[in-house]
Amino acid sequence: MSVPVFRFAPSPNGPLHLGHALSALLNADMATEAGGRMLVRIEDVDVTRARPEHERAILSDLDWLGIAYERPVRRQSDHAEDYAAALDHLAALGLIYRSFLSRTEIAAAIAAEEAQSGRAWPRDPDGAPRYPDIDRHRSAEEAEALAANGKPFAVRLDMTKAIHLAGPLSWQEFGDSLHGPGETIIADPAAWGDVVLAGKFTPAAYHLAVVVDDALQDVTDVVRGRDLYFATSVHRLLQTLLGLPAPRYHHHRLILGPDGGKLSKSKGAEGLAALRAAGSTVADVRRMVGLP
């Protein structure tokens, strides 16, 4: 039987807060309980937001929390060729296309469709409008001409074709102990529409990078926040299309802020470094996030 492998995968675009601490500590606790390995992956594939100083601060916070993890850490920015190979595989299956619409053009297309149909445009589980199908129906010649003229584009998955090829999908959702058979969850990737797989400044968007990284690192158990529960449908689809193994999943509760929403770097959630500077101990942090 293989050794269980867990991972904590922060993005170096700001300091760790209590929500990150819960996820990191849960991964470490479960890895210890299972006699497994604990990895840290730096998700810095978005070069426009990643900062070396944030990475240094993240690793310092993890060391302070007492989390033992294997070195060296994996940095997504070192592995563009892995994501390119995955995109090439999907391209060979005829499942990707270039999308050129700007945010303004997307909003205009959706507004026109809503005005004509009288119905609200469908939105994905995160509340964002699904991408219109204009680019999916462009001819290859027109797409080539737009790209040749310097029109920025992203690479998207043709969700309808992908689902048809993959067939029915599900994943195993576990409770806090990861013992037992788990609960079978039916995946619904169609709810997301044609997701982005790569962008102008990113060799791979989150959905693609995370499934490739988990497979290459032999991750067996994905322990992450409940905010990524519905994204697992897309991940199971990509794993199937790429011939990658399916980890077991546990989506833990979120630490909420005063406004009732999840803690966020962009909303200025207090970082672990600030708590340390104010005299908080690791035991205090564990108590704050509801861990023994």
C-alpha positions in Angstrom: 0.0 0.0 0.0 1.4 3.4 -0.9 2.2 6.0 1.7 -0.4 8.8 1.9 0.7 12.1 0.6 -0.8 15.4 1.7 0.0 19.0 0.5 -0.5 22.6 1.5 -0.4 24.8 -1.6 -0.5 28.6 -0.8 -0.1 31.4 -3.4 2.6 33.9 -2.6 0.5 37.0 -3.2 0.1 38.0 0.4 0.6 36.8 4.0 -0.9 33.7 5.5 -4.0 34.3 7.7 -6.0 32.1 10.1 -7.8 30.4 7.2 -4.5 29.3 5.7 -3.4 28.2 9.2 -6.4 25.9 9.5 -5.7 24.3 6.2 -2.0 23.9 6.8 -2.5 22.5 10.3 -5.2 20.0 9.2 -3.0 18.7 6.4 -0.1 18.3 8.8 -2.3 16.7 11.5 -3.9 14.2 9.0 -0.5 13.4 7.5 0.8 12.5 11.0 -2.3 10.5 11.8 -2.0 8.5 8.5 1.8 8.1 8.8 2.1 9.9 5.5 4.2 12.6 3.8 3.6 16.3 4.1 4.4 18.6 1.1 4.4 22.3 0.5 3.8 23.7 -3.0 4.1 27.3 -3.9 1.5 28.2 -6.4 3.3 31.1 -8.1 2.2 30.4 -11.7 0.6 33.9 -11.8 3.8 35.9 -12.2 1.8 39.2 -12.1 0.9 38.6 -8.4 3.6 36.3 -6.9 6.3 37.9 -4.8 9.5 36.3 -3.4 9.0 38.2 -0.1 5.6 36.6 0.3 7.0 33.2 -0.3 9.7 33.7 2.4 7.1 34.9 4.8 4.8 31.9 4.1 7.6 29.4 4.8 8.6 31.3 7.9 5.0 31.1 9.2 4.8 27.4 8.5 8.1 26.8 10.4 6.7 28.9 13.3 3.5 26.7 13.3 5.8 23.7 13.7 4.7 22.1 10.4 7.3 19.6 9.2 7.3 19.3 5.4 9.6 17.9 2.8 12.2 20.0 1.1 12.6 21.4 -1.5 9.2 22.8 -2.0 7.7 22.7 -5.5 7.3 26.0 -7.3 4.9 26.1 -10.2 7.0 28.7 -11.9 9.7 26.0 -12.4 7.4 23.6 -14.3 5.8 25.4 -17.3 6.8 22.5 -19.5 4.5 20.1 -17.4 1.5 22.3 -18.0 2.4 22.8 -21.7 2.4 19.0 -22.1 -1.1 18.8 -20.5 -2.4 21.5 -22.8 -0.9 19.7 -25.8 -2.7 16.5 -24.8 -6.0 18.3 -24.5 -5.4 20.1 -27.9 -4.8 16.7 -29.5 -8.2 15.7 -28.3 -9.8 18.8 -29.8 -10.9 20.1 -26.5 -9.4 23.6 -26.2 -9.8 26.9 -28.0 -8.5 30.5 -27.8 -10.9 33.0 -26.2 -10.4 36.7 -27.2 -13.3 38.5 -25.6 -12.3 41.2 -23.1 -14.3 41.8 -19.9 -16.1 44.7 -21.6 -16.9 42.5 -24.6 -18.1 39.7 -22.4 -20.4 42.0 -20.4 -21.8 43.5 -23.7 -22.5 40.1 -25.2 -24.2 38.9 -22.0 -26.3 42.1 -21.7 -27.4 41.7 -25.4 -28.4 38.1 -24.9 -30.3 38.9 -21.7 -32.2 41.7 -23.4 -33.1 39.5 -26.3 -34.1 36.4 -24.3 -35.6 38.0 -21.2 -33.7 35.5 -19.1 -30.8 35.9 -16.7 -27.4 34.7 -18.0 -26.2 31.5 -16.3 -23.5 31.9 -13.7 -20.9 29.4 -12.4 -20.8 28.2 -8.7 -18.6 31.2 -7.8 -21.3 33.6 -9.1 -19.3 34.7 -12.2 -21.1 34.7 -15.6 -20.3 31.8 -17.8 -18.2 32.6 -20.8 -20.3 33.2 -24.0 -19.8 30.7 -26.8 -18.7 33.3 -29.4 -15.0 32.3 -29.5 -15.9 28.6 -29.5 -17.6 29.0 -32.8 -14.8 31.1 -34.5 -13.1 29.5 -37.4 -9.5 28.4 -37.0 -8.5 31.0 -39.7 -10.2 33.8 -37.8 -8.6 32.8 -34.5 -5.2 32.7 -36.1 -5.7 36.1 -37.6 -6.7 37.6 -34.3 -3.7 36.1 -32.6 -1.4 37.2 -35.3 -2.6 40.8 -34.9 -1.7 40.7 -31.3 -5.2 40.3 -29.8 -4.7 38.9 -26.2 -6.3 35.5 -25.6 -6.8 32.8 -23.0 -7.0 29.1 -23.6 -10.3 27.6 -22.6 -11.8 24.1 -22.3 -14.7 23.2 -24.6 -16.8 21.9 -21.7 -19.5 20.3 -23.8 -17.0 18.2 -25.8 -14.9 17.4 -22.7 -17.9 16.1 -20.8 -19.0 14.0 -23.7 -15.6 12.4 -24.0 -15.1 11.8 -20.2 -18.5 10.5 -19.4 -20.0 10.5 -15.8 -17.7 11.6 -13.0 -17.6 11.5 -9.3 -15.2 11.9 -6.4 -14.8 10.5 -2.8 -15.4 13.1 -0.1 -14.2 12.2 3.4 -14.7 13.6 6.9 -12.1 14.8 9.3 -10.5 11.4 9.8 -10.3 10.2 6.2 -11.2 6.7 7.4 -13.9 4.6 5.8 -15.2 4.6 2.3 -16.1 8.2 2.1 -19.2 9.7 0.4 -19.5 9.5 -3.4 -20.2 12.9 -4.9 -21.5 13.2 -8.4 -19.4 15.8 -10.3 -21.1 18.5 -12.3 -18.4 20.3 -14.4 -21.0 21.7 -16.8 -22.0 24.2 -14.1 -18.7 26.0 -14.7 -19.0 26.5 -18.5 -15.8 26.8 -20.6 -13.1 27.3 -17.9 -9.8 29.0 -18.5 -6.8 26.6 -18.6 -4.1 29.1 -19.4 -3.8 32.9 -19.8 -1.7 35.7 -21.2 0.6 35.8 -18.2 0.1 32.3 -16.9 1.2 29.0 -18.5 -1.6 27.3 -16.6 -4.6 28.6 -14.7 -5.5 27.1 -11.3 -7.7 24.3 -12.5 -5.1 22.8 -14.9 -2.0 23.5 -12.7 -3.5 21.9 -9.6 -4.4 18.6 -11.2 -1.0 18.3 -13.0 0.9 19.2 -9.8 -1.1 16.8 -7.6 -0.4 13.9 -10.0 3.3 14.7 -10.4 3.7 14.9 -6.7 1.8 11.6 -6.0 -0.7 13.5 -3.8 -3.2 11.0 -2.5 -5.3 13.2 -0.1 -6.4 16.7 -1.0 -7.4 18.6 2.1 -8.5 22.2 1.3 -11.2 24.7 2.0 -14.9 24.3 1.3 -14.7 27.2 -1.1 -13.1 24.8 -3.6 -15.7 22.0 -3.2 -17.5 22.7 -6.4 -14.2 23.2 -8.3 -13.5 19.6 -7.7 -16.0 18.8 -10.5 -13.6 20.5 -13.0 -10.6 18.8 -11.5 -12.1 15.3 -11.8 -12.9 16.1 -15.4 -9.3 17.2 -16.2 -7.9 14.2 -14.3 -10.0 11.9 -16.4 -9.1 13.6 -19.7 -5.4 13.6 -18.9 -5.3 10.1 -17.5 -4.3 11.2 -14.0 -5.2 9.5 -10.7 -8.0 10.8 -8.6 -7.0 11.8 -5.0 -9.3 11.5 -2.0 -10.9 14.8 -1.0 -11.7 16.5 2.3 -13.1 20.1 2.0 -12.9 21.6 5.5 -14.9 24.4 7.0 -13.8 28.0 6.4 -12.7 30.6 9.0 -15.1 33.5 8.5 -14.4 37.2 9.1 -16.5 39.8 10.9 -18.6 40.3 7.7 -19.5 36.6 7.6 -17.4 36.0 4.5 -14.3 33.9 4.3 -11.0 35.5 5.3 -9.2 37.0 2.3 -5.8 38.6 1.7 -7.5 41.1 -0.6 -9.8 42.2 2.2 -6.9 42.7 4.6 -7.4 39.7 6.9 -4.9 39.8 9.8 -1.8 37.8 8.9 -0.1 35.2 11.1 3.0 37.4 11.3 0.9 40.1 12.9 -0.5 37.7 15.4 3.0 36.5 16.2 4.2 40.1 16.7 1.3 40.7 19.0 2.4 37.8 21.2 0.1 35.0 20.0 1.5 31.5 20.4 0.9 28.4 18.2 -1.4 27.1 20.8 -3.4 30.3 20.5 -3.6 29.9 16.7 -4.8 26.3 17.1 -7.5 27.5 19.5 -8.5 30.4 17.2 -9.1 27.9 14.3 -10.9 25.3 16.5 -8.2 22.6 16.5 -7.0 20.8 19.7 
